[in-house]
Amino acid sequence: MFSKVKKPVSVVLCLLLLAFCFFAPSASAASTNQSESGIQSIWQRFVAFFNRLFQTIKDLFRGTKPENPPEPPSEPKPPAEPEPLTAIKIISSDKVCELKTSENNPRNSEGDFAFLPDGRILFAYSKYRSGTGDDDDPCDIAGMISSDKGRTFTELPELLARASEHNTVNIMNVSLEVLKDGTVCLFYLVKNSDGSLESSYVMRKSELDTLSFGEPVDVIPNIPGDYYVVNNCRTQQLADGRIIVAAARHRIDNVNGANQMRYVAEDVVYISDKNVTGFSRCSGFISLDHANSTTGMQEPGIQILPDGSYRLYARTDLGYQYESFSPDGINWTSPFPSSFESPVSPMLIERNPYSGLYYAIWNPYAYVPGSGTGSGRTRTPLVIAQSRDGIAFTDFTVLEDDSESGFCYPAIGFLSENEMLVSYLFGPANRLAETRIRRLRVE
């Protein structure tokens, strides 16, 4: 420290010496030859001098460096990288209910959840009322309500929508959205029963805080020569309130006077206005250009990524879910294989609004010829994985793995950061006809 202040201290000592030499004789003369007023004058000069001296000392020391100068302000540290996600650990998996079949109810399938403004949870699903439960058999839309956060459900006394309201016999594949004003939007597929094989996709809004729904609005109108498929739990609500949905289009050919639907599909995207009063097509057709595929892009889903761009995924017969990306919902990349190995079975990706994590549910193994018979053989196990960015997912965790059963057409409803309701179609390998709802707690 002495070396750092040596020069200023030397200056101060010299000034003190000069002051002593100057004032000592003056003080002596004042004691013998001057009056009291002269002594006061000398004293005033002495005080003034030392005031200046003190200020000089302060100025000198301001220019010195302290022994331990403060560290310069450091650059702000970037936020710590979050811990890498690992496979989901299921803490509890409670079976809430199973929608069993009966003689007059051969199939209950393809549902979705809605969290109502009053805290209740609505589960709507496709309820078949006769036949054997084939896709085109008579079907309406039914609903159940939970008032205890998904621990139990009670069937509603009335159907939510009837096929007869559309002059047809089959409506199915439910999606639900709750708008910012609390209005519940009910979406479903309407199949023509006039032999045309055509279909449309409609939306109906709840009326006056009830579960009575108004007149249908076309999302995808009936287009001659087209059959459209939209799975359950497929609509997505954007931050600005608009709703976006992807559909698979199958062309219809007239062969020898009879209509036949092409098995191969291409996808298209529709989006609503901000008030969700009308819908329009916002994309061209997204086709899989692969000589070995007979499915094309079937049963697509759409996902909103963290940056606001979109991912479309669809089942194929090429051993993987295929995907396409878009920055705006209008322009889409050519489809290519995703990281999800899969049979010809649908996948679902949903974002948890509480945690921001994405969850994928699907059947992870492609069909191997000779491994078994029946579509159910390719639809087990049913698994779940998670992701932060919606692209890179963890290893999967098994939800169901009965080798003699099949599990597919899932839906997810999120209760909190680590709790969710999951529904899916299940049954023996050759007859998937019942719906199971589970309440999961994960970490």
C-alpha positions in Angstrom: 0.0 0.0 0.0 2.8 2.4 0.9 4.2 2.3 -2.6 0.8 3.2 -4.1 0.4 6.4 -1.9 4.1 7.4 -1.4 4.0 10.4 -3.8 0.9 12.1 -2.3 2.1 11.5 1.3 5.4 13.2 0.4 3.6 16.2 -1.0 1.5 16.5 2.2 4.6 16.3 4.5 6.3 19.1 2.5 3.2 21.3 2.8 3.0 20.7 6.5 6.7 21.7 6.8 6.1 24.9 4.9 3.2 25.8 7.1 5.3 25.3 10.2 8.1 27.6 8.9 5.6 30.2 7.8 3.4 30.3 10.9 6.0 29.8 13.7 7.8 33.1 13.4 4.5 34.9 12.8 3.1 33.5 16.0 6.2 34.4 18.0 6.1 38.0 16.7 2.5 38.2 17.6 3.2 37.3 21.2 5.8 40.0 21.7 5.2 42.9 19.3 1.5 42.7 18.0 -1.9 43.4 19.5 -4.7 40.9 20.1 -6.2 41.8 16.7 -3.0 40.9 14.9 -3.0 37.5 16.6 -6.6 37.0 15.3 -5.5 37.9 11.8 -2.7 35.3 11.9 -5.2 32.7 13.2 -7.6 33.4 10.3 -4.7 33.0 7.8 -3.8 29.7 9.5 -7.4 28.3 9.3 -7.7 29.4 5.7 -4.4 27.8 4.8 -5.3 24.5 6.4 -8.7 24.5 4.7 -6.9 24.7 1.4 -4.4 22.1 2.5 -7.2 19.7 3.5 -8.9 20.1 0.1 -5.6 19.5 -1.6 -5.1 16.4 0.4 -8.5 15.1 -0.6 -7.9 15.8 -4.2 -4.6 14.0 -4.1 -6.0 11.0 -2.5 -8.9 10.9 -5.0 -6.4 10.2 -7.7 -4.8 7.2 -5.9 -5.8 3.7 -6.4 -7.1 1.6 -3.5 -5.2 -1.4 -2.5 -8.1 -3.8 -3.6 -10.0 -2.0 -6.4 -13.5 -3.3 -7.0 -13.9 -5.8 -9.8 -15.3 -4.3 -13.0 -18.9 -5.3 -13.6 -19.0 -8.7 -15.3 -21.0 -9.6 -18.3 -24.4 -11.1 -17.4 -24.1 -14.9 -17.3 -26.4 -16.8 -19.7 -29.1 -18.8 -18.1 -28.0 -22.3 -17.1 -28.9 -25.0 -19.5 -31.8 -27.1 -18.2 -31.2 -30.6 -17.3 -31.6 -33.0 -20.2 -35.0 -34.7 -20.3 -35.1 -38.4 -19.6 -37.8 -41.0 -20.3 -41.0 -40.3 -18.5 -41.4 -42.0 -15.1 -45.0 -42.9 -14.3 -45.7 -42.3 -10.6 -49.3 -43.5 -10.8 -51.6 -44.7 -13.6 -55.2 -45.0 -12.3 -57.8 -46.6 -14.5 -60.7 -44.1 -14.4 -63.3 -45.8 -16.5 -63.9 -48.1 -19.5 -66.7 -47.6 -22.0 -67.9 -51.1 -22.5 -69.9 -52.3 -25.5 -73.3 -53.9 -25.4 -75.9 -55.3 -27.9 -77.2 -51.8 -28.8 -73.8 -50.1 -28.4 -71.2 -52.1 -30.3 -68.4 -49.6 -30.2 -67.3 -46.5 -28.1 -64.2 -44.8 -29.6 -62.2 -41.7 -30.7 -62.8 -39.2 -27.9 -61.4 -35.9 -26.7 -61.3 -33.8 -23.5 -62.4 -30.2 -22.8 -61.8 -28.3 -19.6 -64.9 -26.2 -19.0 -64.9 -22.7 -17.4 -66.7 -24.0 -14.3 -64.0 -26.5 -13.5 -65.7 -29.6 -14.9 -64.2 -31.8 -17.6 -66.1 -32.9 -20.6 -65.2 -36.1 -22.5 -66.9 -36.5 -25.8 -66.7 -39.7 -28.0 -68.1 -41.6 -30.9 -71.0 -43.8 -29.6 -72.1 -46.5 -32.1 -75.8 -47.5 -31.7 -76.2 -50.5 -33.9 -74.4 -52.8 -36.3 -71.0 -54.5 -35.6 -69.0 -51.3 -34.8 -67.5 -50.9 -38.3 -66.4 -47.4 -39.1 -69.5 -46.6 -41.2 -72.1 -48.1 -38.9 -74.7 -45.8 -37.2 -73.0 -43.5 -34.8 -73.7 -40.4 -32.7 -71.6 -38.2 -30.4 -72.0 -38.8 -26.7 -70.5 -37.1 -23.6 -69.5 -37.7 -20.0 -68.7 -35.2 -17.3 -66.2 -35.2 -14.4 -66.6 -32.9 -11.5 -63.6 -34.2 -9.5 -60.7 -33.4 -11.8 -61.0 -36.6 -13.8 -61.2 -39.2 -11.0 -64.7 -40.2 -12.1 -66.9 -39.6 -15.0 -70.7 -39.6 -15.3 -72.5 -40.2 -18.6 -74.6 -37.3 -19.8 -78.3 -38.0 -20.1 -78.4 -36.6 -23.6 -76.3 -37.0 -26.7 -74.2 -34.0 -27.7 -74.9 -34.5 -31.4 -77.0 -36.9 -33.5 -76.4 -38.1 -37.0 -80.0 -37.5 -37.8 -79.4 -33.8 -37.5 -77.3 -34.1 -40.6 -79.7 -36.4 -42.5 -77.2 -39.2 -42.3 -76.4 -42.3 -40.1 -72.8 -41.7 -39.0 -70.9 -38.8 -37.3 -67.7 -39.6 -35.5 -64.1 -38.5 -34.6 -64.5 -35.8 -31.9 -62.3 -32.9 -31.2 -63.0 -30.2 -28.6 -61.7 -26.7 -28.1 -62.6 -24.1 -25.4 -62.4 -20.5 -26.7 -61.1 -17.6 -24.6 -64.6 -16.5 -23.8 -65.5 -20.0 -22.5 -67.4 -21.2 -25.5 -67.0 -24.9 -26.2 -66.4 -25.9 -29.9 -67.4 -29.4 -30.9 -65.9 -30.8 -34.1 -66.7 -34.0 -35.8 -66.8 -35.8 -39.2 -70.1 -36.2 -41.1 -70.3 -39.1 -43.5 -72.8 -39.1 -46.3 -75.1 -42.1 -46.4 -76.3 -41.6 -50.0 -73.6 -43.9 -51.6 -71.4 -41.0 -52.7 -68.8 -41.9 -50.0 -68.2 -38.2 -49.5 -67.8 -36.5 -46.1 -67.5 -33.1 -44.5 -66.1 -31.8 -41.2 -68.1 -29.4 -39.0 -68.0 -27.3 -35.9 -70.8 -26.5 -33.5 -70.6 -24.0 -30.6 -72.1 -24.3 -27.2 -75.0 -22.0 -26.3 -75.3 -19.9 -23.2 -72.9 -21.8 -20.9 -74.6 -25.1 -21.6 -73.7 -28.2 -23.4 -76.3 -27.7 -26.0 -74.7 -26.9 -29.4 -75.9 -24.6 -32.1 -76.1 -25.0 -35.9 -73.1 -26.6 -37.6 -70.5 -24.6 -39.4 -68.5 -26.2 -42.2 -64.8 -26.5 -41.5 -64.4 -28.7 -44.6 -67.5 -28.5 -46.8 -68.8 -31.5 -48.7 -66.7 -31.5 -51.9 -67.9 -33.8 -54.8 -65.4 -36.7 -55.3 -63.6 -36.2 -52.0 -63.7 -38.2 -48.8 -62.0 -36.4 -45.8 -60.7 -37.9 -42.6 -59.9 -36.0 -39.4 -59.1 -38.0 -36.4 -60.1 -37.3 -32.8 -58.2 -34.8 -30.7 -56.8 -33.1 -33.8 -57.7 -29.4 -33.7 -55.2 -26.9 -32.3 -55.9 -23.4 -31.0 -53.4 -20.6 -31.9 -52.3 -17.8 -29.5 -54.5 -15.4 -31.4 -57.6 -17.6 -31.0 -57.7 -19.1 -34.4 -58.1 -22.9 -34.8 -56.1 -24.9 -37.3 -56.6 -28.5 -38.3 -55.1 -31.0 -40.8 -57.2 -33.5 -42.8 -56.5 -36.4 -45.1 -58.2 -36.3 -48.5 -59.0 -39.6 -50.3 -60.2 -39.3 -53.9 -63.3 -41.1 -55.0 -63.5 -42.9 -58.3 -66.5 -44.3 -60.1 -65.7 -47.8 -61.3 -68.3 -49.6 -63.3 -71.0 -47.4 -61.9 -69.9 -47.8 -58.2 -68.0 -45.3 -56.1 -64.7 -46.5 -54.7 -62.5 -44.6 -52.3 -58.7 -44.6 -53.0 -56.7 -45.9 -50.0 -53.9 -43.4 -50.6 -54.3 -40.0 -49.0 -52.8 -36.5 -49.3 -53.1 -33.9 -46.6 -54.5 -30.4 -46.5 -54.7 -27.7 -43.8 -57.7 -25.5 -42.8 -57.7 -22.5 -40.5 -60.4 -20.3 -38.9 -60.7 -16.6 -38.6 -59.9 -15.0 -35.2 -63.5 -15.2 -34.1 -63.8 -18.8 -35.1 -66.9 -18.1 -37.2 -65.6 -19.5 -40.5 -62.8 -21.7 -41.9 -60.8 -21.7 -45.2 -58.2 -23.8 -46.8 -54.7 -22.4 -46.2 -52.5 -24.9 -47.9 -52.1 -26.9 -51.0 -52.1 -30.7 -50.9 -49.2 -32.4 -49.1 -48.4 -35.6 -50.9 -46.0 -38.4 -50.2 -44.1 -39.1 -53.4 -43.0 -42.7 -52.7 -43.4 -45.5 -55.2 -43.7 -48.1 -52.4 -46.4 -46.5 -50.4 -50.0 -47.4 -50.8 -51.2 -45.3 -47.9 -49.7 -41.9 -48.6 -50.2 -39.5 -45.7 -53.1 -40.9 -43.6 -54.8 -39.5 -40.5 -52.6 -36.4 -40.0 -52.1 -34.3 -36.9 -50.7 -30.8 -36.6 -48.4 -29.4 -34.0 -47.6 -25.8 -33.1 -43.8 -25.5 -32.4 -42.3 -23.0 -29.8 -41.4 -20.5 -32.5 -44.9 -20.5 -34.0 -44.1 -22.7 -36.9 -46.0 -25.9 -37.7 -45.2 -29.6 -37.9 -47.6 -32.0 -39.7 -47.3 -35.7 -39.0 -49.1 -38.7 -40.6 -49.2 -42.4 -40.5 -47.7 -44.4 -43.4 -47.0 -47.9 -44.5 -43.3 -47.2 -44.8 -42.4 -48.0 -41.1 -42.4 -44.4 -39.8 -44.7 -41.5 -39.2 -43.8 -39.0 -41.9 -43.6 -35.3 -41.3 -43.7 -31.9 -43.0 -42.9 -28.5 -41.7 -44.2 -25.0 -42.4 -43.4 -21.5 -41.2 -46.8 -20.1 -41.9 -49.3 -23.0 -42.4 -49.4 -22.2 -46.1 -46.1 -23.4 -47.5 -45.0 -27.0 -46.5 -41.9 -29.1 -47.1 -42.1 -32.4 -48.9 -42.9 -35.1 -46.4 -40.0 -37.2 -45.0 -39.5 -39.9 -42.4 -39.7 -38.7 -38.8 -37.8 -40.3 -35.8 -41.1 -42.1 -34.9 -41.0 -45.7 -36.0 -44.6 -46.8 -36.4 -47.1 -49.1 -38.1 -50.1 -47.8 -40.0 -51.5 -46.4 -36.8 -52.1 -42.8 -35.7 -49.8 -40.7 -33.5 -50.8 -37.8 -31.2 -48.5 -34.9 -30.1 -49.9 -32.4 -27.6 -48.3 -29.6 -25.6 -48.9 -29.3 -21.8 -49.9 -25.6 -21.2 -48.7 -25.8 -17.6 -45.1 -27.0 -18.2 -44.6 -26.2 -21.9 -43.5 -29.8 -22.5 -44.7 -31.8 -25.5 -46.0 -35.3 -25.2 -46.2 -37.9 -28.0 -48.3 -41.1 -27.8 -48.1 -43.8 -30.5 -47.4 -47.4 -31.3 -43.6 -47.6 -31.7 -43.0 -50.8 -33.8 -43.6 -51.2 -37.5 -45.5 -54.2 -38.7 -43.4 -57.2 -39.4 -45.0 -59.7 -41.9 -45.7 -63.0 -40.2 -45.7 -61.6 -36.7 -49.5 -62.0 -36.3 -52.9 -61.3 -37.7 -55.3 -58.4 -37.2 -54.6 -54.7 -37.0 -54.3 -54.9 -33.2 -51.1 -56.9 -33.6 -49.4 -53.8 -35.0 -51.0 -51.5 -32.4 -49.2 -52.6 -29.2 -47.5 -51.5 -27.1 -48.9 -48.0 -26.6 -46.1 -45.6 -25.5 -45.5 -42.0 -24.4 -42.4 -39.7 -24.6 -41.7 -36.1 -23.9 -39.9 -33.1 -25.4 -39.0 -29.5 -24.7 -38.7 -28.3 -28.3 -41.4 -30.5 -29.8 -38.8 -32.1 -32.1 -36.3 -34.2 -30.1 -38.2 -36.6 -27.9 -36.9 -38.8 -25.1 -37.0 -42.6 -25.1 -40.5 -43.9 -24.7 -42.3 -45.2 -21.6 -44.9 -48.0 -22.0 -48.5 -47.2 -21.2 -50.0 -50.5 -22.4 -48.2 -53.7 -23.7 -50.7 -56.6 -23.8 -49.5 -58.6 -26.8 -53.0 -59.9 -27.5 -54.6 -56.5 -27.6 -54.4 -53.3 -29.5 -54.4 -49.7 -28.3 -54.8 -46.6 -30.6 -56.5 -43.3 -31.3 -55.4 -41.5 -28.1 -56.4 -38.2 -26.6 -54.7 -36.2 -23.8 -56.1 -33.7 -21.3 -53.7 -31.9 -19.0 -54.6 -31.4 -15.3 -51.3 -29.8 -14.2 -47.5 -29.8 -14.9 -47.3 -33.5 -14.1 -50.9 -34.9 -14.2 -52.9 -35.8 -17.3 -55.9 -37.8 -18.5 -55.2 -40.1 -21.4 -57.9 -41.9 -23.4 -57.5 -44.5 -26.1 -59.4 -47.2 -28.0 -58.6 -50.8 -26.9 -59.7 -54.4 -27.3 -58.7 -57.8 -28.6 -56.4 -57.7 -31.6 -59.2 -58.4 -34.0 -61.8 -56.0 -32.5 -60.8 -52.6 -31.0 -64.2 -51.3 -29.8 -63.9 -49.9 -26.3 -62.4 -46.8 -24.7 -60.3 -46.6 -21.6 -59.5 -43.5 -19.7 -56.4 -43.3 -17.4 -55.3 -40.6 -15.0 -51.5 -40.4 -15.0 -49.0 -38.7 -12.7 -45.6 -38.5 -14.2 -42.1 -37.0 -13.6 
